[in-house]
Amino acid sequence: MKTLVVYYSYQGNTKSIVDMINKKIDADIVRIDTVVPHKGSYSAVVDQGQDEVNRDFCLEITPSDIDISAYER
């Protein structure tokens, strides 16, 4: 079963988890990046993210050429 893991990681913590998962399931991995990166301290970025959620704001992400229809999971 072909698996794709798509993730976003601000400081690399999520990437560490994705790498551990990949050792178990051997998935293809795609990182989501925002067009305009978040900047500032972790606390400032969390506050910015919470504000964006509260406003239903959607960040623009960089395009990917991944064909998700090629994956079962």
All heavy atoms as a GROMACS GRO file, in nm:
protein
  579
    1MET      N    1   0.085  -0.117   0.000
    1MET     CA    2   0.000   0.000   0.000
    1MET      C    3   0.090   0.124   0.000
    1MET      O    4   0.172   0.142   0.089
    1MET     CB    5  -0.090  -0.001   0.124
    1MET     CG    6  -0.190   0.111   0.122
    1MET     SD    7  -0.310   0.103   0.256
    1MET     CE    8  -0.405  -0.038   0.207
    2LYS      N    9   0.075   0.209  -0.100
    2LYS     CA   10   0.159   0.327  -0.114
    2LYS      C   11   0.107   0.439  -0.022
    2LYS      O   12  -0.010   0.476  -0.026
    2LYS     CB   13   0.160   0.373  -0.259
    2LYS     CG   14   0.272   0.466  -0.292
    2LYS     CD   15   0.289   0.480  -0.442
    2LYS     CE   16   0.402   0.577  -0.470
    2LYS     NZ   17   0.412   0.608  -0.609
    3THR      N   18   0.198   0.493   0.060
    3THR     CA   19   0.161   0.591   0.161
    3THR      C   20   0.238   0.721   0.141
    3THR      O   21   0.357   0.720   0.113
    3THR     CB   22   0.191   0.536   0.301
    3THR    OG1   23   0.119   0.414   0.318
    3THR    CG2   24   0.151   0.634   0.409
    4LEU      N   25   0.168   0.832   0.160
    4LEU     CA   26   0.227   0.965   0.153
    4LEU      C   27   0.206   1.034   0.286
    4LEU      O   28   0.094   1.038   0.338
    4LEU     CB   29   0.162   1.047   0.041
    4LEU     CG   30   0.207   1.192   0.029
    4LEU    CD1   31   0.354   1.200  -0.013
    4LEU    CD2   32   0.119   1.264  -0.072
    5VAL      N   33   0.312   1.087   0.343
    5VAL     CA   34   0.303   1.168   0.465
    5VAL      C   35   0.334   1.311   0.426
    5VAL      O   36   0.441   1.340   0.372
    5VAL     CB   37   0.401   1.118   0.573
    5VAL    CG1   38   0.397   1.210   0.694
    5VAL    CG2   39   0.371   0.975   0.612
    6VAL      N   40   0.239   1.400   0.451
    6VAL     CA   41   0.254   1.542   0.421
    6VAL      C   42   0.260   1.614   0.555
    6VAL      O   43   0.174   1.593   0.640
    6VAL     CB   44   0.137   1.593   0.336
    6VAL    CG1   45   0.155   1.741   0.303
    6VAL    CG2   46   0.122   1.511   0.208
    7TYR      N   47   0.360   1.699   0.573
    7TYR     CA   48   0.376   1.763   0.704
    7TYR      C   49   0.428   1.905   0.691
    7TYR      O   50   0.485   1.945   0.590
    7TYR     CB   51   0.470   1.681   0.792
    7TYR     CG   52   0.615   1.697   0.755
    7TYR    CD1   53   0.697   1.785   0.826
    7TYR    CD2   54   0.671   1.627   0.650
    7TYR    CE1   55   0.830   1.802   0.791
    7TYR    CE2   56   0.803   1.643   0.616
    7TYR     CZ   57   0.883   1.731   0.686
    7TYR     OH   58   1.014   1.748   0.652
    8TYR      N   59   0.411   1.980   0.799
    8TYR     CA   60   0.470   2.113   0.815
    8TYR      C   61   0.546   2.112   0.946
    8TYR      O   62   0.500   2.058   1.046
    8TYR     CB   63   0.361   2.221   0.820
    8TYR     CG   64   0.417   2.356   0.856
    8TYR    CD1   65   0.481   2.433   0.760
    8TYR    CD2   66   0.409   2.405   0.985
    8TYR    CE1   67   0.536   2.557   0.792
    8TYR    CE2   68   0.463   2.528   1.018
    8TYR     CZ   69   0.526   2.604   0.921
    8TYR     OH   70   0.580   2.725   0.954
    9SER      N   71   0.664   2.171   0.944
    9SER     CA   72   0.745   2.176   1.066
    9SER      C   73   0.814   2.311   1.074
    9SER      O   74   0.895   2.345   0.988
    9SER     CB   75   0.848   2.063   1.064
    9SER     OG   76   0.921   2.060   1.184
   10TYR      N   77   0.781   2.388   1.177
   10TYR     CA   78   0.841   2.520   1.194
   10TYR      C   79   0.985   2.509   1.242
   10TYR      O   80   1.074   2.572   1.187
   10TYR     CB   81   0.757   2.602   1.292
   10TYR     CG   82   0.820   2.734   1.332
   10TYR    CD1   83   0.842   2.832   1.237
   10TYR    CD2   84   0.857   2.759   1.462
   10TYR    CE1   85   0.901   2.953   1.271
   10TYR    CE2   86   0.916   2.879   1.498
   10TYR     CZ   87   0.938   2.976   1.402
   10TYR     OH   88   0.996   3.094   1.436
   11GLN      N   89   1.010   2.430   1.345
   11GLN     CA   90   1.144   2.421   1.401
   11GLN      C   91   1.208   2.284   1.385
   11GLN      O   92   1.316   2.261   1.435
   11GLN     CB   93   1.142   2.457   1.550
   11GLN     CG   94   1.110   2.602   1.576
   11GLN     CD   95   1.123   2.636   1.723
   11GLN    OE1   96   1.078   2.560   1.807
   11GLN    NE2   97   1.182   2.750   1.752
   12GLY      N   98   1.142   2.193   1.316
   12GLY     CA   99   1.200   2.062   1.292
   12GLY      C  100   1.150   1.951   1.383
   12GLY      O  101   1.184   1.835   1.362
   13ASN      N  102   1.069   1.984   1.483
   13ASN     CA  103   1.018   1.880   1.574
   13ASN      C  104   0.928   1.782   1.500
   13ASN      O  105   0.940   1.660   1.518
   13ASN     CB  106   0.943   1.944   1.691
   13ASN     CG  107   1.034   2.025   1.779
   13ASN    OD1  108   1.150   1.993   1.797
   13ASN    ND2  109   0.982   2.133   1.833
   14THR      N  110   0.838   1.833   1.419
   14THR     CA  111   0.747   1.745   1.345
   14THR      C  112   0.825   1.660   1.246
   14THR      O  113   0.795   1.542   1.227
   14THR     CB  114   0.638   1.826   1.274
   14THR    OG1  115   0.569   1.905   1.372
   14THR    CG2  116   0.539   1.736   1.202
   15LYS      N  117   0.929   1.716   1.184
   15LYS     CA  118   1.010   1.638   1.091
   15LYS      C  119   1.073   1.519   1.163
   15LYS      O  120   1.082   1.410   1.107
   15LYS     CB  121   1.120   1.723   1.028
   15LYS     CG  122   1.201   1.642   0.927
   15LYS     CD  123   1.316   1.719   0.870
   15LYS     CE  124   1.394   1.643   0.766
   15LYS     NZ  125   1.412   1.501   0.784
   16SER      N  126   1.115   1.537   1.286
   16SER     CA  127   1.172   1.426   1.363
   16SER      C  128   1.071   1.313   1.379
   16SER      O  129   1.104   1.195   1.365
   16SER     CB  130   1.217   1.474   1.501
   16SER     OG  131   1.317   1.571   1.489
   17ILE      N  132   0.947   1.349   1.407
   17ILE     CA  133   0.841   1.249   1.422
   17ILE      C  134   0.814   1.181   1.288
   17ILE      O  135   0.799   1.058   1.282
   17ILE     CB  136   0.711   1.314   1.477
   17ILE    CG1  137   0.737   1.380   1.612
   17ILE    CG2  138   0.598   1.212   1.483
   17ILE    CD1  139   0.785   1.287   1.720
   18VAL      N  140   0.808   1.259   1.182
   18VAL     CA  141   0.785   1.203   1.048
   18VAL      C  142   0.896   1.104   1.013
   18VAL      O  143   0.870   0.997   0.957
   18VAL     CB  144   0.773   1.315   0.943
   18VAL    CG1  145   0.779   1.260   0.801
   18VAL    CG2  146   0.645   1.394   0.963
   19ASP      N  147   1.020   1.137   1.046
   19ASP     CA  148   1.132   1.045   1.018
   19ASP      C  149   1.115   0.914   1.095
   19ASP      O  150   1.142   0.806   1.041
   19ASP     CB  151   1.265   1.111   1.053
   19ASP     CG  152   1.302   1.224   0.958
   19ASP    OD1  153   1.245   1.230   0.847
   19ASP    OD2  154   1.388   1.306   0.995
   20MET      N  155   1.069   0.921   1.220
   20MET     CA  156   1.045   0.799   1.298
   20MET      C  157   0.933   0.716   1.236
   20MET      O  158   0.943   0.593   1.227
   20MET     CB  159   1.012   0.834   1.443
   20MET     CG  160   1.131   0.876   1.524
   20MET     SD  161   1.093   0.892   1.699
   20MET     CE  162   1.046   1.062   1.707
   21ILE      N  163   0.827   0.782   1.194
   21ILE     CA  164   0.715   0.712   1.129
   21ILE      C  165   0.764   0.644   1.001
   21ILE      O  166   0.732   0.530   0.974
   21ILE     CB  167   0.600   0.810   1.098
   21ILE    CG1  168   0.532   0.856   1.227
   21ILE    CG2  169   0.498   0.749   1.002
   21ILE    CD1  170   0.436   0.972   1.209
   22ASN      N  171   0.844   0.716   0.925
   22ASN     CA  172   0.891   0.663   0.798
   22ASN      C  173   0.976   0.538   0.816
   22ASN      O  174   0.976   0.450   0.730
   22ASN     CB  175   0.968   0.770   0.720
   22ASN     CG  176   0.986   0.731   0.576
   22ASN    OD1  177   0.899   0.670   0.516
   22ASN    ND2  178   1.099   0.766   0.520
   23LYS      N  179   1.049   0.527   0.925
   23LYS     CA  180   1.127   0.406   0.951
   23LYS      C  181   1.036   0.284   0.967
   23LYS      O  182   1.075   0.173   0.936
   23LYS     CB  183   1.212   0.423   1.076
   23LYS     CG  184   1.331   0.513   1.055
   23LYS     CD  185   1.412   0.526   1.182
   23LYS     CE  186   1.526   0.623   1.161
   23LYS     NZ  187   1.605   0.642   1.284
   24LYS      N  188   0.914   0.307   1.013
   24LYS     CA  189   0.819   0.197   1.035
   24LYS      C  190   0.737   0.164   0.911
   24LYS      O  191   0.704   0.048   0.888
   24LYS     CB  192   0.722   0.233   1.149
   24LYS     CG  193   0.790   0.255   1.282
   24LYS     CD  194   0.834   0.125   1.342
   24LYS     CE  195   0.890   0.149   1.481
   24LYS     NZ  196   0.947   0.031   1.539
   25ILE      N  197   0.700   0.264   0.833
   25ILE     CA  198   0.606   0.238   0.724
   25ILE      C  199   0.662   0.266   0.584
   25ILE      O  200   0.595   0.240   0.486
   25ILE     CB  201   0.474   0.317   0.742
   25ILE    CG1  202   0.497   0.469   0.734
   25ILE    CG2  203   0.406   0.278   0.872
   25ILE    CD1  204   0.369   0.549   0.732
   26ASP      N  205   0.783   0.319   0.572
   26ASP     CA  206   0.847   0.345   0.443
   26ASP      C  207   0.755   0.422   0.348
   26ASP      O  208   0.720   0.375   0.240
   26ASP     CB  209   0.893   0.214   0.380
   26ASP     CG  210   0.984   0.240   0.260
   26ASP    OD1  211   1.059   0.340   0.262
   26ASP    OD2  212   0.980   0.161   0.165
   27ALA      N  213   0.717   0.541   0.389
   27ALA     CA  214   0.628   0.626   0.311
   27ALA      C  215   0.708   0.728   0.230
   27ALA      O  216   0.824   0.754   0.259
   27ALA     CB  217   0.532   0.700   0.403
   28ASP      N  218   0.644   0.784   0.131
   28ASP     CA  219   0.699   0.902   0.065
   28ASP      C  220   0.664   1.021   0.154
   28ASP      O  221   0.559   1.023   0.218
   28ASP     CB  222   0.639   0.920  -0.074
   28ASP     CG  223   0.685   0.814  -0.172
   28ASP    OD1  224   0.789   0.748  -0.146
   28ASP    OD2  225   0.618   0.796  -0.275
   29ILE      N  226   0.753   1.120   0.156
   29ILE     CA  227   0.735   1.233   0.247
   29ILE      C  228   0.740   1.363   0.168
   29ILE      O  229   0.827   1.381   0.083
   29ILE     CB  230   0.846   1.233   0.355
   29ILE    CG1  231   0.836   1.108   0.439
   29ILE    CG2  232   0.838   1.359   0.441
   29ILE    CD1  233   0.950   1.090   0.535
   30VAL      N  234   0.647   1.453   0.200
   30VAL     CA  235   0.645   1.586   0.140
   30VAL      C  236   0.630   1.688   0.252
   30VAL      O  237   0.540   1.677   0.335
   30VAL     CB  238   0.528   1.601   0.040
   30VAL    CG1  239   0.518   1.744  -0.010
   30VAL    CG2  240   0.544   1.505  -0.075
   31ARG      N  241   0.718   1.786   0.252
   31ARG     CA  242   0.710   1.893   0.350
   31ARG      C  243   0.632   2.009   0.291
   31ARG      O  244   0.652   2.048   0.175
   31ARG     CB  245   0.851   1.941   0.387
   31ARG     CG  246   0.848   2.056   0.485
   31ARG     CD  247   0.988   2.110   0.512
   31ARG     NE  248   0.976   2.234   0.585
   31ARG     CZ  249   1.040   2.259   0.697
   31ARG    NH1  250   1.121   2.169   0.748
   31ARG    NH2  251   1.026   2.376   0.757
   32ILE      N  252   0.540   2.064   0.369
   32ILE     CA  253   0.466   2.183   0.329
   32ILE      C  254   0.547   2.304   0.374
   32ILE      O  255   0.591   2.312   0.489
   32ILE     CB  256   0.328   2.188   0.398
   32ILE    CG1  257   0.241   2.073   0.348
   32ILE    CG2  258   0.260   2.322   0.375
   32ILE    CD1  259   0.112   2.058   0.423
   33ASP      N  260   0.568   2.397   0.283
   33ASP     CA  261   0.635   2.523   0.316
   33ASP      C  262   0.543   2.638   0.279
   33ASP      O  263   0.474   2.633   0.176
   33ASP     CB  264   0.767   2.536   0.240
   33ASP     CG  265   0.873   2.442   0.292
   33ASP    OD1  266   0.898   2.443   0.413
   33ASP    OD2  267   0.932   2.368   0.209
   34THR      N  268   0.544   2.740   0.361
   34THR     CA  269   0.464   2.859   0.330
   34THR      C  270   0.543   2.949   0.237
   34THR      O  271   0.667   2.951   0.240
   34THR     CB  272   0.428   2.936   0.459
   34THR    OG1  273   0.547   2.969   0.529
   34THR    CG2  274   0.337   2.854   0.548
   35VAL      N  275   0.472   3.023   0.152
   35VAL     CA  276   0.538   3.114   0.059
   35VAL      C  277   0.614   3.220   0.139
   35VAL      O  278   0.729   3.250   0.109
   35VAL     CB  279   0.435   3.179  -0.037
   35VAL    CG1  280   0.498   3.290  -0.119
   35VAL    CG2  281   0.374   3.072  -0.128
   36VAL      N  282   0.548   3.274   0.240
   36VAL     CA  283   0.614   3.369   0.330
   36VAL      C  284   0.637   3.298   0.462
   36VAL      O  285   0.541   3.268   0.535
   36VAL     CB  286   0.526   3.495   0.351
   36VAL    CG1  287   0.593   3.591   0.447
   36VAL    CG2  288   0.495   3.562   0.218
   37PRO      N  289   0.762   3.268   0.495
   37PRO     CA  290   0.790   3.194   0.618
   37PRO      C  291   0.753   3.273   0.743
   37PRO      O  292   0.761   3.395   0.745
   37PRO     CB  293   0.941   3.172   0.613
   37PRO     CG  294   0.985   3.204   0.475
   37PRO     CD  295   0.883   3.296   0.418
   38HIS      N  296   0.712   3.200   0.846
   38HIS     CA  297   0.691   3.264   0.976
   38HIS      C  298   0.827   3.308   1.030
   38HIS      O  299   0.926   3.237   1.012
   38HIS     CB  300   0.627   3.166   1.074
   38HIS     CG  301   0.483   3.142   1.049
   38HIS    ND1  302   0.436   3.032   0.983
   38HIS    CD2  303   0.374   3.217   1.080
   38HIS    CE1  304   0.306   3.037   0.975
   38HIS    NE2  305   0.264   3.148   1.033
   39LYS      N  306   0.828   3.420   1.098
   39LYS     CA  307   0.953   3.471   1.155
   39LYS      C  308   0.929   3.511   1.299
   39LYS      O  309   0.818   3.547   1.337
   39LYS     CB  310   1.005   3.590   1.076
   39LYS     CG  311   1.048   3.555   0.936
   39LYS     CD  312   1.106   3.674   0.865
   39LYS     CE  313   1.146   3.632   0.724
   39LYS     NZ  314   1.190   3.743   0.645
   40GLY      N  315   1.035   3.505   1.376
   40GLY     CA  316   1.028   3.548   1.515
   40GLY      C  317   1.047   3.432   1.610
   40GLY      O  318   1.078   3.320   1.569
   41SER      N  319   1.027   3.462   1.735
   41SER     CA  320   1.041   3.359   1.838
   41SER      C  321   0.929   3.256   1.824
   41SER      O  322   0.826   3.282   1.762
   41SER     CB  323   1.035   3.423   1.977
   41SER     OG  324   0.904   3.472   2.002
   42TYR      N  325   0.950   3.142   1.886
   42TYR     CA  326   0.847   3.039   1.885
   42TYR      C  327   0.716   3.093   1.938
   42TYR      O  328   0.610   3.073   1.880
   42TYR     CB  329   0.894   2.918   1.967
   42TYR     CG  330   0.791   2.808   1.972
   42TYR    CD1  331   0.775   2.722   1.864
   42TYR    CD2  332   0.709   2.791   2.083
   42TYR    CE1  333   0.681   2.621   1.867
   42TYR    CE2  334   0.614   2.691   2.086
   42TYR     CZ  335   0.601   2.606   1.978
   42TYR     OH  336   0.507   2.508   1.980
   43SER      N  337   0.722   3.165   2.048
   43SER     CA  338   0.603   3.222   2.111
   43SER      C  339   0.531   3.318   2.016
   43SER      O  340   0.408   3.315   2.004
   43SER     CB  341   0.643   3.293   2.240
   43SER     OG  342   0.539   3.367   2.293
   44ALA      N  343   0.606   3.403   1.947
   44ALA     CA  344   0.547   3.498   1.853
   44ALA      C  345   0.479   3.425   1.737
   44ALA      O  346   0.371   3.464   1.692
   44ALA     CB  347   0.652   3.595   1.801
   45VAL      N  348   0.542   3.320   1.689
   45VAL     CA  349   0.486   3.243   1.578
   45VAL      C  350   0.358   3.170   1.622
   45VAL      O  351   0.260   3.166   1.548
   45VAL     CB  352   0.590   3.145   1.521
   45VAL    CG1  353   0.527   3.048   1.422
   45VAL    CG2  354   0.704   3.223   1.454
   46VAL      N  355   0.358   3.116   1.743
   46VAL     CA  356   0.237   3.050   1.795
   46VAL      C  357   0.124   3.152   1.806
   46VAL      O  358   0.011   3.125   1.766
   46VAL     CB  359   0.265   2.984   1.932
   46VAL    CG1  360   0.135   2.940   1.999
   46VAL    CG2  361   0.357   2.864   1.914
   47ASP      N  362   0.154   3.270   1.856
   47ASP     CA  363   0.051   3.375   1.866
   47ASP      C  364  -0.001   3.415   1.729
   47ASP      O  365  -0.122   3.432   1.710
   47ASP     CB  366   0.108   3.499   1.938
   47ASP     CG  367   0.133   3.476   2.085
   47ASP    OD1  368   0.081   3.376   2.142
   47ASP    OD2  369   0.205   3.559   2.146
   48GLN      N  370   0.090   3.428   1.633
   48GLN     CA  371   0.050   3.462   1.496
   48GLN      C  372  -0.039   3.352   1.439
   48GLN      O  373  -0.143   3.380   1.378
   48GLN     CB  374   0.172   3.481   1.407
   48GLN     CG  375   0.137   3.512   1.263
   48GLN     CD  376   0.259   3.520   1.174
   48GLN    OE1  377   0.373   3.521   1.220
   48GLN    NE2  378   0.237   3.525   1.044
   49GLY      N  379   0.000   3.228   1.459
   49GLY     CA  380  -0.079   3.116   1.409
   49GLY      C  381  -0.217   3.112   1.471
   49GLY      O  382  -0.316   3.087   1.402
   50GLN      N  383  -0.226   3.136   1.601
   50GLN     CA  384  -0.357   3.137   1.667
   50GLN      C  385  -0.445   3.248   1.612
   50GLN      O  386  -0.563   3.229   1.588
   50GLN     CB  387  -0.340   3.153   1.819
   50GLN     CG  388  -0.470   3.140   1.895
   50GLN     CD  389  -0.535   3.005   1.875
   50GLN    OE1  390  -0.476   2.903   1.904
   50GLN    NE2  391  -0.655   3.003   1.823
   51ASP      N  392  -0.385   3.364   1.588
   51ASP     CA  393  -0.459   3.476   1.529
   51ASP      C  394  -0.510   3.439   1.390
   51ASP      O  395  -0.625   3.469   1.355
   51ASP     CB  396  -0.370   3.600   1.523
   51ASP     CG  397  -0.440   3.718   1.459
   51ASP    OD1  398  -0.545   3.762   1.514
   51ASP    OD2  399  -0.392   3.766   1.354
   52GLU      N  400  -0.427   3.372   1.312
   52GLU     CA  401  -0.467   3.331   1.177
   52GLU      C  402  -0.582   3.231   1.182
   52GLU      O  403  -0.677   3.239   1.103
   52GLU     CB  404  -0.347   3.273   1.102
   52GLU     CG  405  -0.243   3.378   1.070
   52GLU     CD  406  -0.110   3.320   1.026
   52GLU    OE1  407  -0.089   3.197   1.037
   52GLU    OE2  408  -0.024   3.399   0.983
   53VAL      N  409  -0.577   3.138   1.276
   53VAL     CA  410  -0.686   3.041   1.292
   53VAL      C  411  -0.815   3.113   1.330
   53VAL      O  412  -0.921   3.087   1.274
   53VAL     CB  413  -0.649   2.935   1.399
   53VAL    CG1  414  -0.771   2.853   1.440
   53VAL    CG2  415  -0.539   2.844   1.348
   54ASN      N  416  -0.805   3.205   1.422
   54ASN     CA  417  -0.924   3.279   1.468
   54ASN      C  418  -0.988   3.360   1.356
   54ASN      O  419  -1.109   3.382   1.357
   54ASN     CB  420  -0.888   3.371   1.585
   54ASN     CG  421  -0.854   3.295   1.711
   54ASN    OD1  422  -0.888   3.178   1.726
   54ASN    ND2  423  -0.782   3.361   1.801
   55ARG      N  424  -0.908   3.404   1.260
   55ARG     CA  425  -0.960   3.485   1.149
   55ARG      C  426  -0.991   3.399   1.026
   55ARG      O  427  -1.026   3.453   0.920
   55ARG     CB  428  -0.858   3.591   1.109
   55ARG     CG  429  -0.837   3.698   1.213
   55ARG     CD  430  -0.742   3.808   1.165
   55ARG     NE  431  -0.604   3.760   1.151
   55ARG     CZ  432  -0.533   3.764   1.037
   55ARG    NH1  433  -0.584   3.812   0.927
   55ARG    NH2  434  -0.409   3.718   1.035
   56ASP      N  435  -0.978   3.266   1.037
   56ASP     CA  436  -0.995   3.176   0.921
   56ASP      C  437  -0.902   3.214   0.806
   56ASP      O  438  -0.937   3.202   0.689
   56ASP     CB  439  -1.140   3.177   0.871
   56ASP     CG  440  -1.230   3.086   0.951
   56ASP    OD1  441  -1.178   2.995   1.017
   56ASP    OD2  442  -1.352   3.107   0.948
   57PHE      N  443  -0.785   3.259   0.841
   57PHE     CA  444  -0.685   3.299   0.743
   57PHE      C  445  -0.611   3.176   0.693
   57PHE      O  446  -0.571   3.090   0.771
   57PHE     CB  447  -0.585   3.397   0.807
   57PHE     CG  448  -0.478   3.444   0.714
   57PHE    CD1  449  -0.505   3.540   0.619
   57PHE    CD2  450  -0.350   3.391   0.720
   57PHE    CE1  451  -0.407   3.585   0.532
   57PHE    CE2  452  -0.250   3.434   0.633
   57PHE     CZ  453  -0.279   3.532   0.539
   58CYS      N  454  -0.596   3.165   0.563
   58CYS     CA  455  -0.524   3.052   0.503
   58CYS      C  456  -0.393   3.102   0.443
   58CYS      O  457  -0.394   3.188   0.355
   58CYS     CB  458  -0.607   2.985   0.395
   58CYS     SG  459  -0.750   2.901   0.459
   59LEU      N  460  -0.284   3.049   0.492
   59LEU     CA  461  -0.153   3.086   0.439
   59LEU      C  462  -0.134   3.028   0.300
   59LEU      O  463  -0.178   2.916   0.270
   59LEU     CB  464  -0.042   3.030   0.529
   59LEU     CG  465  -0.028   3.093   0.666
   59LEU    CD1  466   0.068   3.010   0.751
   59LEU    CD2  467   0.023   3.234   0.652
   60GLU      N  468  -0.065   3.101   0.216
   60GLU     CA  469  -0.030   3.049   0.084
   60GLU      C  470   0.088   2.954   0.101
   60GLU      O  471   0.186   2.985   0.169
   60GLU     CB  472   0.008   3.164  -0.009
   60GLU     CG  473   0.032   3.121  -0.151
   60GLU     CD  474   0.065   3.237  -0.244
   60GLU    OE1  475   0.063   3.352  -0.201
   60GLU    OE2  476   0.092   3.207  -0.362
   61ILE      N  477   0.076   2.837   0.041
   61ILE     CA  478   0.185   2.740   0.050
   61ILE      C  479   0.250   2.724  -0.088
   61ILE      O  480   0.188   2.750  -0.190
   61ILE     CB  481   0.139   2.604   0.104
   61ILE    CG1  482   0.031   2.542   0.016
   61ILE    CG2  483   0.090   2.619   0.248
   61ILE    CD1  484  -0.007   2.400   0.058
   62THR      N  485   0.375   2.681  -0.084
   62THR     CA  486   0.447   2.662  -0.210
   62THR      C  487   0.385   2.544  -0.286
   62THR      O  488   0.342   2.446  -0.225
   62THR     CB  489   0.597   2.636  -0.187
   62THR    OG1  490   0.612   2.524  -0.101
   62THR    CG2  491   0.665   2.757  -0.126
   63PRO      N  492   0.379   2.555  -0.416
   63PRO     CA  493   0.319   2.448  -0.496
   63PRO      C  494   0.401   2.319  -0.486
   63PRO      O  495   0.522   2.321  -0.463
   63PRO     CB  496   0.324   2.501  -0.639
   63PRO     CG  497   0.354   2.645  -0.628
   63PRO     CD  498   0.421   2.668  -0.497
   64SER      N  499   0.333   2.209  -0.505
   64SER     CA  500   0.397   2.077  -0.507
   64SER      C  501   0.351   2.003  -0.631
   64SER      O  502   0.238   2.019  -0.675
   64SER     CB  503   0.358   1.999  -0.382
   64SER     OG  504   0.406   1.868  -0.391
   65ASP      N  505   0.440   1.923  -0.686
   65ASP     CA  506   0.403   1.846  -0.804
   65ASP      C  507   0.362   1.703  -0.769
   65ASP      O  508   0.354   1.616  -0.855
   65ASP     CB  509   0.517   1.845  -0.906
   65ASP     CG  510   0.645   1.785  -0.851
   65ASP    OD1  511   0.650   1.751  -0.731
   65ASP    OD2  512   0.742   1.773  -0.929
   66ILE      N  513   0.334   1.680  -0.640
   66ILE     CA  514   0.292   1.546  -0.596
   66ILE      C  515   0.151   1.515  -0.645
   66ILE      O  516   0.060   1.596  -0.632
   66ILE     CB  517   0.295   1.537  -0.442
   66ILE    CG1  518   0.438   1.551  -0.392
   66ILE    CG2  519   0.233   1.409  -0.392
   66ILE    CD1  520   0.530   1.439  -0.434
   67ASP      N  521   0.136   1.398  -0.703
   67ASP     CA  522   0.004   1.350  -0.747
   67ASP      C  523  -0.053   1.260  -0.637
   67ASP      O  524  -0.016   1.144  -0.627
   67ASP     CB  525   0.018   1.273  -0.878
   67ASP     CG  526  -0.112   1.214  -0.926
   67ASP    OD1  527  -0.219   1.247  -0.869
   67ASP    OD2  528  -0.108   1.130  -1.018
   68ILE      N  529  -0.139   1.319  -0.554
   68ILE     CA  530  -0.188   1.241  -0.440
   68ILE      C  531  -0.277   1.124  -0.483
   68ILE      O  532  -0.296   1.031  -0.405
   68ILE     CB  533  -0.260   1.329  -0.335
   68ILE    CG1  534  -0.382   1.396  -0.394
   68ILE    CG2  535  -0.164   1.430  -0.276
   68ILE    CD1  536  -0.469   1.466  -0.290
   69SER      N  537  -0.327   1.127  -0.604
   69SER     CA  538  -0.408   1.013  -0.650
   69SER      C  539  -0.324   0.887  -0.667
   69SER      O  540  -0.378   0.778  -0.679
   69SER     CB  541  -0.480   1.048  -0.780
   69SER     OG  542  -0.388   1.059  -0.887
   70ALA      N  543  -0.193   0.901  -0.664
   70ALA     CA  544  -0.104   0.786  -0.677
   70ALA      C  545  -0.085   0.712  -0.544
   70ALA      O  546  -0.018   0.610  -0.539
   70ALA     CB  547   0.033   0.831  -0.729
   71TYR      N  548  -0.148   0.763  -0.438
   71TYR     CA  549  -0.131   0.705  -0.306
   71TYR      C  550  -0.262   0.649  -0.254
   71TYR      O  551  -0.369   0.702  -0.280
   71TYR     CB  552  -0.079   0.811  -0.209
   71TYR     CG  553   0.059   0.857  -0.247
   71TYR    CD1  554   0.079   0.963  -0.335
   71TYR    CD2  555   0.171   0.792  -0.197
   71TYR    CE1  556   0.206   1.002  -0.372
   71TYR    CE2  557   0.298   0.830  -0.234
   71TYR     CZ  558   0.315   0.936  -0.322
   71TYR     OH  559   0.440   0.973  -0.358
   72GLU      N  560  -0.249   0.541  -0.179
   72GLU     CA  561  -0.366   0.479  -0.118
   72GLU      C  562  -0.390   0.532   0.024
   72GLU      O  563  -0.501   0.526   0.075
   72GLU     CB  564  -0.347   0.328  -0.114
   72GLU     CG  565  -0.340   0.269  -0.255
   72GLU     CD  566  -0.279   0.131  -0.256
   72GLU    OE1  567  -0.172   0.112  -0.195
   72GLU    OE2  568  -0.339   0.042  -0.319
   73ARG      N  569  -0.284   0.576   0.089
   73ARG     CA  570  -0.294   0.633   0.223
   73ARG      C  571  -0.216   0.762   0.227
   73ARG      O  572  -0.115   0.776   0.167
   73ARG     CB  573  -0.233   0.543   0.330
   73ARG     CG  574  -0.304   0.419   0.359
   73ARG     CD  575  -0.252   0.356   0.485
   73ARG     NE  576  -0.118   0.302   0.463
   73ARG     CZ  577  -0.060   0.217   0.544
   73ARG    NH1  578  -0.120   0.178   0.653
   73ARG    NH2  579   0.059   0.170   0.519
   0.00000   0.00000   0.00000
